[in-house]
């Protein structure tokens, strides 16, 4: 019999099983992305009702099995319930969880991933930035955490310290010399170059603390869309729903 463990995390999503059970996918800082079964969670008097909803955050006492975990107890500290009042924000939150699920695996140490998801969900609720900008920041920082970032401080071809031209087919940013030898790039504005560098290294508590003018926001969005489309090999259902709103 495996001993119970306490993990801290956020429920990325869940699905119903049988008559009353729930299957959860939880992002935890200690164990990465894990699958947890909550028996009887859909009963009206179940102590797991609040803990098995998407975006529930807290500590979860789980019993390990061979391929999954069983939920034994949960203490929820944050529910992000404000998202339920806005369908667009709710769809963005679903996309953030789906994108996170794509990158994470069981056994990873995911404290940075968990912090990123938490601050992104709080940014959606706060509403101080356009939702599309929050999404671009989230996508770029998560890809950077996975070693797939779009960094403006080095050329992907020669390693030069300053890169000002985005080239999708070359996988990132080029310096001026390499850009001259490689047609098809897009020179970025100083604002967007600074923004790319800021997103890559900013502390999580300051990551969603800025706004961009409309022109710079559109430029950043075009670059992120192209980069993600080239190097993320998956279609996201929640993203397709967002496009239809």
N, C-alpha and C positions, 0 to 999 in steps of 0.2 A: 504494500500500500504506500503510495507516494504521500509525502507530507504536504500540508497546505502551505500556500505562499500568498503574500500580500503584494499586489502590484498596483502602481499608479498609472492611470491612463484615461483615454477618451474613447467612447464607443463610436466607431466609424460608421457602422450600420448593423442592422439585425434583420433576421427573417424568422417567420413563424414555422414551428415544427409541430407535427401531430396536433393535438387538440389544445394544449395549454403551454407548450414549451417554446423557447426562443433560442436561436443560434445567433451569437454575437461575434463580431470581429472588433477587437479592442486594440488600439495602439497604446502600448505601455512603454515606459521609459526603461524598465528593467529587462523585459523579454521581447521587445519589438512588437510585431503584429501577431496576435494570438487569436485562436478560435475558442470561444467559451460557450458552453451550453448551460442555459438557465432553466432548470426543470420547474414546471408549474408557474412560470413567470407571468403568464397571461390570465391567471385566476384573479378574480376581483380583489381578494384579500391577500395576494402575494406580496411578500416584502421586497420582491424584485421589480415591481412595476416601474418605478422611477429609474431604476438602474439599467434597464434594458432598452431605453429609448436612445435613438441616435443623439450624439453630442453630449450625453451624460458623462460628466468627468468626476473622478474621485478615486478612492482606493477600493480595490476588489480583492477579496479573499477567494482564491481559486485552488482547486485540487487538480494537479496534473494527471493526465492519462497518457496513453501511448502517442496519440496524435492530436489531442485537444485538451481542454480544461473544463472542469465543472465549477460553476459559480456557487460558492458557499455563503458569502456575505458581501455586502457592498455599502459603502458610505459615500454618498454623492455630495460633492461640494459645489458643483456648478452644472446648471442644466441648459444654459443658453436659450432659455424659453422665449426670449424676445424675438428670436429668428422666426418663430411660428406665425408672427403677425404680419410678415412681409414675404410673399411667395418668391419674389426675386432673390432676396437675401437667403431664403431657405434653399433655393436652387444652387446659389453660389456655395453655400456651406456643404451641400451634398457633393458638389464637384471637388471642393477642397479635400473632402474625406476620400473620394474615389481616386483622386490624383495621389494622395498620400498612400493609399493602399497599394497602388501600382508600384511604388518605389520601396516599400518596407517589407521586411521578412521576419519570420520568427527567429529569435536568437540575436537580433541586432540590439545594440544599446542606443535607444532612441530618445534620449533626453532633449536633444536639439530639435528633432522632428516634432516632439510633443509641444515644446515651447513655441515653435513656429505655428503649428495648427491652432494652439490656444490663442496666440496674439492675433492671428488672422480672423478667427471667429469673433473675438472682441472688437476688432476693427470693423467688421461687418455690422455689428450691433451699434457701435458708436456713430457710424455714418459720417465721419469727418472727411472722407475721401470718396471719389467716385468708385463704384463697385468694380468697374473694369480695371482701375488702377490697383486696387487691393489684389485683384486676381493676378495681374502681371507681376506684382512684387512677390506674391506667394509662389508663383510658378518659378520665377528666376531663383529665389532663395532656396527652394526645395531642390531644384536641379543642381545648384551650387553645392548643397550639402551632400549630394550624391556624386560629386566630382564631375558634373556635367554642366558646369556653369558657363555663363557668357561674360567673361571678364574683360574689362577695357584696359587693364594694366599690363597686358602682355599679348604679343602676336602669336597666334597658334602655329605659324610656319617657322619663324626664326627665333621667337622668344624675346624679341625687343620689348622694352619696358613700357612703351606707350603704343597703343593700338587705337586707331580712330575710324577704321573702315570695317563695317560688318559684311561678312561674306558667308552666306548660308552653306554653300556647297563645300567650303573649306572648314566648316565646323566652328566658326566664331569670328574673332576680331583679327584684323591685319594691321600691321604698321604701314606707314606711308610707302616705304620702299617695296614691300611685298605686294601692296595693293596695285602699284604701278605695273608689276609683272603679272598680275592676276585680275583680268577684267571681270566685271560683273558684280563688284562690291558696291556697298552703299555707305557713303561717308556720313557719320552721325554728328549731330550738333553737340556743342560743348555741354549743354544741359543734360542731354541723354547720356553722354559719356560719363559725366559725374554721377548721374542717377544709377547707372549700371554698377559703378564702383561702390556707391553707397549701399545699394541693396546687397552686394556680396559680403560686406564686412560689418554692417551696422548691427549694434546690439538689438536683440529682439524687441525690447521695450521701446526702441526708437524707430523701428523698421517701418511702421505705418504712420509716421508723424509728419509727412510732407505731402504737398500737392504739386501738380504740374499744370502749366498753361495748356490750353487745348491742343496747340500745335505739337508741343513736346510730348504730351500724353499720347497723341495719335502716332507719332514717330516711334515711341517706345512700344506701343501695342503692336504695331506692324512687325517690328523686329522680333518681339517675343512670340507672336503667332507663327512667324516663319520658322524660328528656331525650334519651338516645341513641335511643330508639324513635321519637321525633318527628322528629329532625333528621339521622339517619344513614340514608340511603336504600338500604339493602342488608340482605339476610338472610345471616348467616354460618353456613356449614356446621358449623364447629367449635363455635360457640355452641349450635347445636341438639344436638350430641353431648353437650356439657357439661350441658345441661338434662336429658338422659336418664340421667345417671350417678346 
